[in-house]
């Protein structure tokens, strides 16, 4: 089964999608109209939202999913060539600890050299390589566009995120009748700034926690749209204004589930630090400056999955008064 909506149908059905979606729906073509305020509120209240009228053609999304399926069908010895560029960025095989989950990864989709190396190691065909290259560029461009619109909606320079690396991860869940009702991925936050997720258009399972109520909401598939999640770096950069959304994946049915995620991480150089415009008497500076690399290592060392490591970056009350 393929996507249910064509591009023009998505443009004409935003109100219907808003009614169906448990999370906010943002139309990227309607700026700086009503969606500017909705974008900020979605980041603050939910830490996630669904986007329509994005720059990724549905035909490319369909082609990319087909490529992803074919990559997972490769022999294990070929998939194992997808080694880590940074810890956790390469191939993850099914294991006793995670028997349902398998993944391939790429760091960084903004680097044409890294994309080419990823394709070469997996013996990608000319067609597969063309699709992966186009998808990597489109998702990286979209991450820059969303980040720019968000910064500008807050009165900031929109070009604050250039050259931030983006990690690419494609996921396959091997759900069976015996695993229905169990978790395919435990509750967690993403560690980076924001995540662009192309969910499986046929198989649900994603659940997000509302920041205010603590209640879980099911994020059902809406074909042709994308889900945006904010992570720990997004919370720190915004001086605590943006929610780093807690989410999980639950097995809903006995079938294969595919998802494609692109993570805008953090600055390659310099520290993660809230802009001065986001610090005032009502919003005192919360976090000490820290690098993305240090935070990545901290999460790996502590094995904290749900944003707990941010507490280690908090400014003490005494230091906060003097900041």
C-alpha positions as CSV (number, residue, x, y, z in Angstrom):
1,X,0.0,0.0,0.0
2,X,1.4,3.4,-0.9
3,X,0.7,6.9,0.3
4,X,-3.0,7.9,0.3
5,X,-2.4,11.6,-0.5
6,X,-1.0,13.4,-3.5
7,X,0.8,16.8,-2.9
8,X,-2.2,18.8,-4.1
9,X,-4.6,16.8,-1.8
10,X,-2.4,17.6,1.2
11,X,-2.6,21.3,0.4
12,X,-6.4,21.1,0.4
13,X,-6.9,19.0,3.5
14,X,-5.0,20.8,6.3
15,X,-8.1,21.4,8.5
16,X,-9.1,17.8,8.2
17,X,-5.6,16.7,9.3
18,X,-5.7,19.1,12.2
19,X,-8.8,17.3,13.4
20,X,-7.3,13.9,13.0
21,X,-3.9,14.7,14.5
22,X,-3.2,14.3,18.2
23,X,-0.3,16.8,17.9
24,X,-0.3,20.3,16.3
25,X,-0.2,20.5,12.5
26,X,2.0,23.3,11.0
27,X,1.6,24.4,7.4
28,X,5.1,25.5,6.3
29,X,3.7,27.6,3.4
30,X,1.6,29.8,5.7
31,X,4.3,32.0,7.2
32,X,4.4,34.5,8.8
33,X,0.6,34.0,9.3
34,X,-1.2,32.2,12.1
35,X,1.2,29.2,12.0
36,X,4.1,31.4,13.3
37,X,2.4,31.6,16.7
38,X,1.3,27.9,16.5
39,X,4.9,26.8,15.8
40,X,6.2,28.4,18.9
41,X,3.3,27.1,21.0
42,X,3.9,23.6,19.6
43,X,7.5,23.7,20.6
44,X,6.7,24.9,24.1
45,X,3.6,22.8,24.9
46,X,4.4,19.6,23.0
47,X,7.9,19.6,21.7
48,X,6.6,18.0,18.5
49,X,4.3,18.7,15.6
50,X,3.3,17.5,12.2
51,X,4.3,19.5,9.1
52,X,2.4,19.7,5.8
53,X,3.5,21.5,2.6
54,X,7.1,20.6,3.3
55,X,9.8,20.5,0.6
56,X,10.1,16.7,0.3
57,X,8.1,15.4,-2.7
58,X,5.9,12.4,-1.9
59,X,7.4,10.5,-4.8
60,X,10.8,10.8,-3.1
61,X,9.4,9.7,0.2
62,X,7.9,6.6,-1.5
63,X,11.2,5.9,-3.3
64,X,13.2,6.3,-0.1
65,X,11.1,3.8,1.8
66,X,11.5,1.3,-1.0
67,X,15.3,1.8,-0.9
68,X,15.3,1.4,2.9
69,X,13.4,-1.9,2.7
70,X,16.0,-3.1,0.1
71,X,18.9,-2.1,2.3
72,X,17.6,-4.1,5.2
73,X,17.2,-7.1,2.9
74,X,21.0,-7.1,2.4
75,X,23.1,-9.9,3.9
76,X,24.2,-9.2,7.4
77,X,27.9,-9.0,6.4
78,X,27.2,-6.1,4.1
79,X,25.0,-4.3,6.6
80,X,27.9,-4.6,9.1
81,X,30.1,-2.5,6.9
82,X,27.9,0.5,8.1
83,X,30.3,1.2,10.9
84,X,30.1,4.0,13.4
85,X,31.5,7.5,12.5
86,X,30.6,8.5,16.1
87,X,29.3,6.1,18.7
88,X,25.9,4.7,17.8
89,X,25.8,6.1,14.3
90,X,26.3,2.8,12.3
91,X,24.5,-0.5,12.0
92,X,22.5,-1.8,15.0
93,X,21.7,-5.5,14.7
94,X,18.8,-7.2,16.5
95,X,20.0,-8.4,19.9
96,X,18.8,-10.2,23.0
97,X,18.3,-6.8,24.6
98,X,16.4,-5.4,21.5
99,X,15.1,-8.4,19.6
100,X,12.6,-6.4,17.5
101,X,14.8,-3.5,16.4
102,X,17.4,-3.1,13.6
103,X,18.9,0.1,12.2
104,X,21.3,1.6,9.8
105,X,22.8,5.0,10.2
106,X,24.8,7.8,8.6
107,X,26.7,10.8,10.1
108,X,26.4,13.5,8.6
109,X,23.7,13.9,5.8
110,X,24.9,17.4,5.1
111,X,28.3,16.0,3.9
112,X,28.2,14.7,0.4
113,X,31.3,12.7,1.1
114,X,29.6,10.9,4.1
115,X,26.6,10.2,2.0
116,X,28.7,8.7,-0.8
117,X,30.7,6.6,1.7
118,X,27.4,5.3,3.2
119,X,26.2,4.2,-0.2
120,X,29.5,2.6,-1.3
121,X,29.8,0.5,1.9
122,X,26.3,-0.9,1.3
123,X,26.9,-1.5,-2.4
124,X,24.1,0.8,-3.3
125,X,23.0,0.7,-6.9
126,X,23.0,3.9,-9.1
127,X,19.2,4.3,-8.5
128,X,19.5,3.7,-4.7
129,X,22.4,6.2,-4.5
130,X,20.4,8.8,-6.4
131,X,17.4,8.4,-4.1
132,X,19.5,8.5,-0.9
133,X,21.4,11.6,-2.1
134,X,18.2,13.5,-3.0
135,X,16.5,12.5,0.3
136,X,19.5,13.5,2.4
137,X,19.6,16.9,0.8
138,X,15.9,17.4,1.1
139,X,15.7,16.5,4.7
140,X,18.8,18.6,5.6
141,X,17.2,21.6,3.7
142,X,14.0,21.1,5.6
143,X,15.7,21.0,9.0
144,X,17.4,24.3,8.1
145,X,14.1,25.8,6.9
146,X,12.2,24.8,10.1
147,X,15.0,26.0,12.4
148,X,15.2,29.3,10.5
149,X,11.4,29.9,10.6
150,X,11.4,29.1,14.3
151,X,14.3,31.5,15.1
152,X,12.8,34.3,13.1
153,X,9.4,33.8,14.8
154,X,11.3,34.6,18.1
155,X,13.0,37.7,16.7
156,X,16.3,36.0,16.1
157,X,18.7,35.7,13.1
158,X,17.4,32.7,11.2
159,X,20.9,31.5,10.1
160,X,22.0,30.2,13.5
161,X,22.1,26.5,12.5
162,X,24.3,26.5,9.4
163,X,26.8,23.6,9.4
164,X,25.2,21.8,12.3
165,X,25.6,18.1,11.5
166,X,22.5,15.9,10.9
167,X,22.5,12.2,11.7
168,X,20.4,9.9,9.6
169,X,18.9,6.7,11.0
170,X,16.6,4.2,9.3
171,X,14.8,1.8,11.5
172,X,13.1,-1.6,11.0
173,X,10.9,-3.2,13.6
174,X,10.3,-6.9,13.4
175,X,6.9,-7.1,15.1
176,X,5.3,-10.5,15.7
177,X,2.0,-11.8,17.1
178,X,3.8,-12.5,20.4
179,X,5.0,-8.9,20.7
180,X,1.8,-7.0,20.2
181,X,1.3,-4.6,23.1
182,X,5.0,-4.5,24.0
183,X,7.5,-1.7,23.3
184,X,9.7,-1.7,20.2
185,X,11.6,1.3,21.6
186,X,11.6,2.4,25.2
187,X,10.6,5.8,26.5
188,X,13.2,8.3,25.5
189,X,14.0,11.8,24.3
190,X,16.2,12.5,21.3
191,X,19.5,14.0,22.3
192,X,19.8,16.6,19.4
193,X,18.1,19.8,18.5
194,X,15.2,18.5,16.3
195,X,14.3,15.3,14.5
196,X,12.5,14.9,11.2
197,X,10.6,11.6,11.1
198,X,9.0,9.9,8.1
199,X,6.9,7.4,9.9
200,X,5.5,4.2,8.4
201,X,2.4,5.3,6.5
202,X,0.7,1.9,7.1
203,X,1.8,0.9,10.6
204,X,1.4,3.0,13.7
205,X,3.1,2.7,17.1
206,X,4.6,6.1,17.9
207,X,3.3,7.6,21.2
208,X,4.3,11.0,22.6
209,X,3.9,12.4,26.1
210,X,2.2,15.7,26.6
211,X,4.5,18.0,28.6
212,X,1.8,19.4,30.7
213,X,-0.5,16.5,31.5
214,X,2.0,13.6,31.3
215,X,-0.6,11.7,29.2
216,X,0.5,9.7,26.2
217,X,-1.0,10.4,22.9
218,X,-0.9,8.0,19.9
219,X,0.5,9.6,16.8
220,X,-1.3,7.8,14.0
221,X,0.2,7.8,10.5
222,X,-0.9,10.6,8.2
223,X,0.6,9.7,4.8
224,X,2.7,12.4,3.1
225,X,3.3,14.4,6.3
226,X,6.3,14.5,8.6
227,X,6.6,14.5,12.4
228,X,9.1,16.9,14.0
229,X,10.4,16.2,17.5
230,X,12.5,18.5,19.7
231,X,15.3,17.0,21.7
232,X,17.6,17.8,24.6
233,X,19.8,20.3,22.7
234,X,16.6,22.1,21.6
235,X,15.6,22.4,25.3
236,X,19.0,23.8,26.2
237,X,19.3,26.1,23.2
238,X,15.9,27.6,23.9
239,X,16.7,28.2,27.6
240,X,14.2,25.6,28.6
241,X,11.3,27.1,26.5
242,X,11.1,24.2,24.1
243,X,10.0,20.8,25.4
244,X,12.3,17.8,24.7
245,X,9.4,15.5,24.0
246,X,9.4,12.0,25.6
247,X,8.2,9.4,23.1
248,X,8.2,5.6,22.6
249,X,7.2,3.1,19.9
250,X,4.6,0.4,20.8
251,X,3.9,-2.8,18.8
252,X,0.4,-2.4,17.4
253,X,0.3,-5.3,15.0
254,X,2.3,-8.3,13.8
255,X,4.1,-6.8,10.8
256,X,7.3,-5.0,9.7
257,X,7.4,-1.3,10.6
258,X,9.8,1.1,8.8
259,X,10.7,4.6,9.9
260,X,13.2,7.1,8.6
261,X,14.7,9.8,10.9
262,X,17.0,12.7,10.4
263,X,18.5,14.3,13.5
264,X,19.8,17.9,13.5
265,X,22.3,17.5,16.3
266,X,24.2,20.6,17.6
267,X,27.0,22.9,16.7
268,X,30.2,21.3,15.3
269,X,32.2,24.1,16.8
270,X,31.6,26.1,19.9
271,X,29.0,25.5,22.7
272,X,25.3,25.0,23.0
273,X,24.1,28.2,24.6
274,X,20.8,30.0,24.7
275,X,21.0,33.3,22.7
276,X,20.9,36.4,24.9
277,X,17.4,37.3,23.4
278,X,16.0,34.3,25.2
279,X,17.4,35.2,28.6
280,X,15.6,37.8,30.8
281,X,14.2,38.3,34.3
282,X,11.4,35.9,33.6
283,X,13.7,33.4,31.9
284,X,17.1,33.3,33.7
285,X,19.8,31.3,32.1
286,X,19.3,27.7,33.0
287,X,22.3,25.8,31.5
288,X,26.1,26.3,31.5
289,X,27.6,26.3,27.9
290,X,28.4,22.8,26.8
291,X,29.5,21.1,23.6
292,X,27.4,18.7,21.6
293,X,30.2,16.1,21.8
294,X,30.4,16.4,25.6
295,X,26.7,15.9,26.0
296,X,26.6,13.0,23.6
297,X,29.3,11.3,25.7
298,X,27.5,12.0,28.9
299,X,24.3,10.4,27.7
300,X,26.3,7.3,26.5
301,X,28.1,7.1,29.8
302,X,25.1,7.5,32.1
303,X,22.8,5.5,29.8
304,X,20.2,8.2,30.5
305,X,17.5,8.0,27.8
306,X,14.8,10.5,28.7
307,X,16.6,13.8,29.1
308,X,17.9,13.2,32.6
309,X,21.4,14.2,31.6
310,X,20.3,17.9,31.2
311,X,20.2,18.1,35.0
312,X,24.0,17.8,35.0
313,X,24.2,21.0,32.8
314,X,22.1,23.2,35.1
315,X,23.5,26.3,36.5
316,X,23.4,26.3,40.3
317,X,21.0,28.7,42.0
318,X,23.9,30.8,43.3
319,X,25.6,31.0,39.9
320,X,22.2,31.6,38.2
321,X,21.7,34.8,40.2
322,X,25.1,36.1,39.0
323,X,24.7,35.0,35.4
